[in-house]
Amino acid sequence: MPSFKKIRERAARRKGGEAALQSLLGPKPDNTAVANVPDSRILSTMAERIFSAGFVWSVIEAKWPGFEEAFLGFEPKTLLFQPEDFWHDLTSDQRIVRNGQKIMSVRDNAAFVDRISKEHGSFGKFLAAWPADDQVGLTDYLGKHGSRLGGATGRYFLRWLGWDTYIVSPDMAAALRDAGLDIAETPSSKKDMQKVQDQINAWAKETGLPRAHISRILAMSIGENNPPETLQAYMGE
């Protein structure tokens, strides 16, 4: 595999120089800071990413104050005390996107967040303690124990919270393949995802960069040269 320096140089040329590239990387993630995120904000972020999946993100963002009201501020314990009628009524609540399965995922994830919080002090503390070099293990855990948190949704959930997350986008995967990593065009198998993890870890050790920045640089080094406003929409800032 080539030195990451060459990949970064290519990304910088495409974006108009190193300063321009740096401006697109966003702040450095701090996994330890995630420990301070309240459980209600954890559940809110889970729900926002779940409702955004397969939907226009800007529409969900614009409606989010209504979601906060409808779901009682996403306080897990409060939601878990609500009767069946509360959840049924949400399916006709015009403040939110009325998708029954996604609505019920909020109840399931309220139980998930509450259980983990009881075991670890808070869900944020659980995430902060998870090894930064094992995103594969964490996203697998979220997918198995949470509701609708598998695959890309789980990764975007982590990034939106501020956990140091790489996103396996089509361009990011293409850059890895271009660099010589033997993975599928659209990697999804455990074997391929572990290869991605191992290579990102190696470059993180080589460069000292956050894994989120590495994945952004990879994505900007190849494929369509998207304008800054398009890229920032996917950064979770």
N, C-alpha and C positions, 0 to 999 in steps of 0.2 A: 504494500500500500504506500502511496506517495506521502510525503510530508504534508501536513495540513496547510503549511505556509503557502504552497502553490495553489491550493484550492481557494484560500482566502484572497490571494493576489488576483485570481481570475474573477472572483466575486466583486472585488473592489473596482476592477476595470469596468465591469458591466454596470456598476452603480455610480460611476463618476468619481471614483477615488476613495481612499481609505476613510476620510472624514465622513463622506456620504454613507459609506457602508456602516461605519460605527454608529451613525445616527439612527440606523434602521434596526439595530440589535436590541434596543430597549435596555432598561436597567438590569443590573445583575441580580438574578434570583437569589433568595436567601431561604433555604429550607427551614432553618431554625425559626424564622419569623412566622412560619405557618403555624407553629405551636400556639400562637396568640390569637388565631382566627376563631371566633366563637362558633359553636355548633350550628347556630341559625344561619350564619354566613356560609358555612360548609354546605348545608342542605340547600340553601338558595342557589349557590353556584352549581351544585349537582343538577338541580332542576332546570336552571337556565341553559346549561349545556345539553341536557336531554331534550328540552323543548326546541332548542335551536337545531338539533340534528335533523337533516332533511328539510329544513325550513329556512326562510330568509332571515338571517341573523338580525338585520336591522329592525325587522318587524317585531321580533321577540324583545329586543332591547327597548323599543319604544313603548311596548305594552308592559314592561317589567314592573313599574309601580303598581299596576293593577294586580299583577301576580302576587306581589308582596302583601297586598291587602287581602286578596282572596285566600291565600295560604297562611294567614295569621302571622306574618313576619317570619315564616319558616322555622318557628320554634319547635323542635322535634317533640318535646314532651307535651306541648299544647296540642299539636296535631294528633298525637297518639291517643288523646282523650276524646277526640271527636267521634260522634256516632256515624253510622253508615249513611244517614240522610245527608250529613255534611258533604261527604265525598260524592254522593249521587247528585246533589245540587250543583256541584262544581262543573259537571258536564254540560250545564246550560248557562254557566256564568260568563257573560260577555266581556268581563274584564280580562279573561285569559283565552288562550287557544284551547278549544274544547276537544282535546284528544283523550279519550277515556283511559287508554293504556298508560299514557304518560302521566295523567293525573294520579292514577293509582301507584305509579312508580314513586311519587313523592311520599305517599304513606309508607311504602316498603322501605324507602331510603331513610325516612324518619326513624324507623325501627333500627335500621342498620347503623345510623349515626349514633343513636342513643345507646345501643349495645356496645359499640366500640368506645364511646365516651366513658361509659361505666368501667370498662376494662383498663383504659389508659389515661383517664383524667380528662380527656377531651379528644375529639377526632383529630384536631389539629396537632396535638401532641403525638398521636399515633403516626400521622404522616411525617412529622418532623424527625421522628426517630427511625424512619425507614431508611436504609442505606441508599445514598444518592446514586450508587453505581448499579442498583438493581431495580430500574424502572420496570423491566419486564415482569419481575415478581410482583411489584406493587399493582400494576395494571391488571395482571392476572387475578390478583386478590380482589380488586374492585369489581372485575367482571363476574367472578364467582359468587361473591357475597353481597354485592349491591344489586340494584335493579336498573337495567338498561345502561350500565356503566362500562360495558365491554368495548374493546377496540378504540377507535379514534375518540369517542365520547369521553372515555376515561382519561385519555391523554390530555384532551382539551380542558377537562375539569381540573386536572392537576396544574396545567399551565395558568389557567385563569386565577387559581388560588395563589400562585407565586412559587409553586414547587418547581425545581429546576428540571424542566421537561423537554425532551426532544419530540418533535412531531414527524412521523414518517409520512410526509406528503409525497405525491408523485415526483416532484422535482427533487426532493431530498433523496428518495430512493434511486432516482436516475443518476444523481451525483455520486452516490455510493457505488453503483454499478459501473459508472464511468471510471471511478478510481480503482476498480478491480475487485470489489467485493462480490462474491458469488451468491447472489440472492435473486429471487424472482422479481419480475418487473413491478409487481404489486405484492410486496412481502407480507405474509400473514401467518405462515407456519411458525411453530415454536422454534424450529431450527433456524429459520431466517431471522426471526426477531432477536434471537440470542446473538446471531452474527452481527446484527446492527448494534445491539447493546455493547458487545465487546469492542467493536471498532470505535464507537463514540467514546467509550471509556478510555481507549488507548489515546485518542486525540485529546481528550480532556487532560490526561496525564502529561501529554507532550506539550500542550499549549497553556494549560492553566485556565482555559476558558470554561465558562458554564456550558453544560450540555445543551441548553436552550439556544445559546449563541452559536454553537457548532452546527446545530441543525438548521438555523436560519441562514448561516453562511453557505452551507451546502446547497440549500434550496435556491439561494440567489446566485449560485455559481453556474447554473445550467438552465436550459429550458426558456420559456417565455420570460422576457425581461420586464416584469410587472412594475408599474409606477409605485412610489412610496405609499400612497393612500390605500392601494389594494393590499399591499403587504401588511400595513399596520392593522388592518381589520382582522388579520389572523394572528396577531401577536399576543393578544390577551392583555393588553396594557390598559 
